[in-house]
């Protein structure tokens, strides 16, 4: 299994987009990766936008991003909450500075905007935040998946298969 020694943070908070969390998480686990769900507090159950819950393994302040190989940021309404935590923004900045895979889909771009890492980058997102991405200095592309170095972005749930594959491939190479 090509990802058996890889550890990934999957951020979670209330109203995450269910498929955008679970699909990549399960895909990476199938290849042997260890995924830790990281929310505001450890052991907290967060309801998904469509009712599928996720229980955090760790709290934002309980982990050290240097011990991980990548980070996944699901969409839904949770990115608007996640971006309010400096510890979340620091995790994303750490991954960016160390060129570790960052996966973001749909509204997750809000977290990357708040982390200040999109200047000069090519990305995609849900068209609903296209202007936000552009105003943060990114070049927005209307494609299912965009890879700019270690940053993998996707638009919405129908793009999950190529998004999860691109993230898994990048993680395997890192």
Sine and cosine of phi, psi and omega as CSV:
sin_phi,cos_phi,sin_psi,cos_psi,sin_omega,cos_omega
0.00,0.00,0.85,-0.52,-0.19,-0.98
-0.95,0.31,-0.24,0.97,-0.02,-1.00
-0.92,-0.38,0.29,0.96,-0.14,-0.99
-0.89,0.45,-0.38,0.93,0.02,-1.00
-0.97,-0.26,0.25,0.97,-0.05,-1.00
-0.98,-0.19,0.64,-0.77,0.05,-1.00
-0.86,-0.51,0.74,-0.68,-0.08,-1.00
-0.77,-0.64,0.68,-0.73,0.15,-0.99
-1.00,0.07,0.74,-0.67,0.18,-0.98
-0.87,-0.49,0.93,-0.38,-0.03,-1.00
-0.96,0.28,0.59,-0.81,-0.01,-1.00
-0.57,-0.82,0.63,-0.77,0.16,-0.99
-0.39,-0.92,0.10,-1.00,-0.05,-1.00
-0.81,0.58,0.68,-0.73,0.09,-1.00
0.95,0.31,0.48,0.88,0.17,-0.98
-0.90,0.44,0.42,-0.91,0.07,-1.00
-0.98,0.20,0.91,-0.41,-0.16,-0.99
-0.75,0.66,-0.81,0.58,-0.04,-1.00
-0.90,0.43,-0.56,0.83,-0.06,-1.00
-0.95,0.30,-0.29,0.96,0.16,-0.99
-1.00,-0.01,-0.82,0.58,-0.19,-0.98
-0.95,0.31,-0.61,0.79,-0.05,-1.00
-0.88,0.48,-0.82,0.58,0.00,-1.00
-0.91,0.41,-0.59,0.81,0.01,-1.00
-0.86,0.52,-0.77,0.64,-0.01,-1.00
-0.91,0.40,-0.62,0.78,0.02,-1.00
-0.87,0.49,-0.70,0.71,0.00,-1.00
-0.94,0.34,-0.62,0.79,0.05,-1.00
-0.89,0.45,-0.60,0.80,0.04,-1.00
-0.86,0.51,-0.47,0.88,0.01,-1.00
-0.99,-0.11,0.14,0.99,0.12,-0.99
0.99,-0.17,-0.02,1.00,-0.01,-1.00
-0.94,0.34,0.50,-0.87,0.14,-0.99
-0.99,-0.10,0.81,-0.58,-0.02,-1.00
-0.90,-0.43,0.78,-0.63,0.10,-1.00
-0.93,-0.36,0.83,-0.55,0.10,-0.99
-0.98,0.20,0.81,-0.58,-0.09,-1.00
-0.83,-0.55,0.89,-0.45,0.01,-1.00
-0.84,-0.54,-0.14,-0.99,-0.03,-1.00
-0.85,0.53,-0.66,0.75,0.00,-1.00
-0.72,-0.69,0.54,-0.84,0.05,-1.00
-0.93,0.37,0.54,-0.84,0.08,-1.00
0.94,0.34,0.33,0.94,-0.01,-1.00
-0.98,-0.20,0.70,-0.71,0.05,-1.00
-1.00,0.00,0.82,-0.57,0.02,-1.00
-0.93,-0.36,0.81,-0.59,0.02,-1.00
-0.98,0.21,0.67,-0.74,0.10,-0.99
-0.97,0.25,0.24,-0.97,0.00,-1.00
-0.83,0.56,-0.55,0.83,-0.02,-1.00
-0.95,-0.32,0.26,0.97,0.14,-0.99
0.99,-0.17,-0.12,0.99,0.03,-1.00
-0.99,0.15,0.89,-0.46,-0.06,-1.00
-0.99,0.12,0.35,-0.94,0.11,-0.99
-0.68,-0.74,0.72,-0.70,0.01,-1.00
-0.97,-0.25,0.80,-0.60,-0.05,-1.00
-0.94,0.34,0.65,-0.76,0.11,-0.99
-0.99,0.14,-0.58,0.81,-0.07,-1.00
-0.64,-0.76,0.34,-0.94,0.14,-0.99
-1.00,-0.02,0.30,-0.95,-0.02,-1.00
-0.80,0.60,-0.65,0.76,-0.07,-1.00
-1.00,0.02,0.01,1.00,-0.04,-1.00
-1.00,0.01,-0.20,0.98,-0.11,-0.99
-0.90,-0.43,0.30,-0.95,0.08,-1.00
-0.88,-0.48,0.91,-0.41,-0.07,-1.00
-0.86,0.50,-0.41,0.91,0.02,-1.00
-0.92,0.40,-0.25,0.97,0.04,-1.00
-1.00,0.02,0.11,0.99,-0.06,-1.00
-0.84,-0.54,0.39,-0.92,-0.05,-1.00
-0.98,-0.18,-0.18,0.98,-0.02,-1.00
-0.08,-1.00,0.12,-0.99,-0.01,-1.00
-0.61,-0.80,0.64,-0.77,0.07,-1.00
-0.90,-0.43,0.73,-0.68,0.05,-1.00
-0.87,-0.50,0.95,-0.30,0.03,-1.00
-0.97,0.22,0.28,-0.96,0.02,-1.00
-1.00,-0.02,-0.60,-0.80,-0.15,-0.99
1.00,0.03,-0.47,-0.88,0.03,-1.00
-1.00,-0.08,-0.14,0.99,-0.05,-1.00
-0.90,0.43,-0.54,0.84,0.01,-1.00
-0.85,0.53,-0.52,0.86,0.03,-1.00
-0.92,0.39,-0.46,0.89,0.08,-1.00
-0.99,0.11,-0.71,0.71,-0.06,-1.00
-0.85,0.53,-0.61,0.79,-0.09,-1.00
-0.95,0.32,-0.07,1.00,0.02,-1.00
-1.00,0.04,-0.09,1.00,-0.03,-1.00
-0.97,-0.23,0.88,-0.47,0.00,-1.00
-0.86,0.51,-0.56,0.83,0.00,-1.00
-0.90,0.43,-0.57,0.82,0.07,-1.00
-0.92,0.38,-0.73,0.69,0.00,-1.00
-0.88,0.47,-0.60,0.80,0.04,-1.00
-0.92,0.40,-0.60,0.80,0.07,-1.00
-0.87,0.49,-0.74,0.68,-0.02,-1.00
-0.90,0.43,-0.69,0.73,0.03,-1.00
-0.88,0.47,-0.66,0.75,0.03,-1.00
-0.87,0.50,-0.73,0.68,0.00,-1.00
-0.88,0.48,-0.65,0.76,0.00,-1.00
-0.92,0.40,-0.73,0.68,-0.02,-1.00
-0.88,0.48,-0.55,0.84,-0.04,-1.00
-0.99,-0.14,0.17,0.99,0.07,-1.00
0.82,0.57,0.64,0.77,0.06,-1.00
-1.00,-0.08,0.52,-0.86,-0.06,-1.00
-0.83,0.56,0.75,-0.66,0.10,-1.00
-0.85,-0.52,0.85,-0.53,0.05,-1.00
-0.94,-0.34,0.77,-0.64,0.05,-1.00
-0.64,-0.77,0.66,-0.75,-0.02,-1.00
-0.69,-0.73,0.58,-0.81,0.11,-0.99
0.90,0.44,-0.89,-0.46,-0.01,-1.00
-0.99,0.13,-0.03,1.00,-0.02,-1.00
-0.88,0.48,-0.34,0.94,0.05,-1.00
-0.83,0.56,-0.45,0.89,0.03,-1.00
-0.85,0.53,-0.61,0.79,-0.01,-1.00
-0.91,0.40,-0.69,0.73,0.01,-1.00
-0.92,0.39,-0.57,0.82,0.09,-1.00
-0.87,0.49,-0.77,0.63,-0.03,-1.00
-0.91,0.41,-0.46,0.89,0.06,-1.00
-0.97,0.23,-0.23,0.97,0.06,-1.00
0.96,0.29,0.57,0.82,-0.08,-1.00
-0.92,-0.39,0.18,0.98,-0.13,-0.99
-0.99,-0.15,-0.13,0.99,-0.02,-1.00
-0.81,0.58,0.85,-0.52,0.06,-1.00
0.97,0.23,0.13,0.99,-0.03,-1.00
-0.99,-0.13,0.47,-0.88,0.14,-0.99
-1.00,-0.09,0.76,-0.65,-0.03,-1.00
-0.55,-0.84,0.17,-0.99,0.23,-0.97
-0.70,-0.71,0.13,-0.99,-0.02,-1.00
-0.16,-0.99,-0.04,-1.00,0.20,-0.98
-0.87,0.49,0.64,-0.77,0.01,-1.00
-0.84,0.55,-0.36,0.93,0.00,-1.00
-0.89,0.46,-0.38,0.92,0.04,-1.00
-0.89,-0.45,0.30,0.95,0.03,-1.00
-0.80,0.60,-0.75,0.66,-0.02,-1.00
-0.88,0.47,-0.62,0.79,0.03,-1.00
-0.88,0.47,-0.68,0.74,-0.01,-1.00
-0.91,0.43,-0.70,0.71,0.01,-1.00
-0.90,0.44,-0.70,0.72,0.00,-1.00
-0.91,0.42,-0.34,0.94,0.07,-1.00
-1.00,0.07,0.02,1.00,0.07,-1.00
0.99,-0.15,0.09,1.00,-0.01,-1.00
-1.00,0.05,0.38,-0.92,0.19,-0.98
-0.99,-0.11,0.91,-0.42,-0.07,-1.00
-1.00,-0.01,0.78,-0.62,0.01,-1.00
-0.88,-0.48,0.67,-0.74,0.02,-1.00
-1.00,-0.02,0.97,0.23,0.01,-1.00
-0.72,-0.69,0.42,-0.91,0.01,-1.00
-0.85,0.53,-0.67,0.74,-0.01,-1.00
-0.63,-0.78,0.67,-0.74,0.09,-1.00
-0.80,-0.60,0.78,-0.62,0.10,-0.99
-0.91,-0.40,0.82,-0.58,0.09,-1.00
-0.82,-0.58,0.99,-0.10,-0.07,-1.00
0.89,0.45,-0.88,-0.48,-0.04,-1.00
-1.00,-0.06,0.11,0.99,0.00,-1.00
-0.97,-0.23,0.85,-0.52,0.04,-1.00
-0.91,-0.41,0.82,-0.58,0.02,-1.00
-0.77,-0.64,0.47,-0.88,0.02,-1.00
-0.61,-0.79,0.30,-0.96,-0.12,-0.99
-0.99,0.11,-0.78,0.62,-0.17,-0.98
-0.26,-0.97,0.07,-1.00,-0.10,-1.00
-0.77,0.63,-0.62,0.79,0.03,-1.00
-0.87,0.49,-0.29,0.96,0.00,-1.00
-1.00,-0.02,0.07,1.00,-0.06,-1.00
-0.86,0.51,-0.68,0.73,-0.01,-1.00
-0.85,0.53,-0.79,0.62,0.01,-1.00
-0.94,0.35,-0.48,0.88,0.04,-1.00
-0.91,0.41,-0.77,0.64,-0.02,-1.00
-0.90,0.44,-0.61,0.79,0.03,-1.00
-0.91,0.41,-0.70,0.71,0.00,-1.00
-0.89,0.46,-0.65,0.76,0.01,-1.00
-0.92,0.40,-0.70,0.72,0.01,-1.00
-0.88,0.47,-0.68,0.73,0.02,-1.00
-0.88,0.47,-0.71,0.71,0.00,-1.00
-0.91,0.42,-0.67,0.74,0.02,-1.00
-0.89,0.46,-0.63,0.78,0.02,-1.00
-0.90,0.43,-0.55,0.83,-0.01,-1.00
-0.98,0.20,-0.40,0.92,-0.10,-1.00
-0.99,0.16,0.00,0.00,0.00,0.00
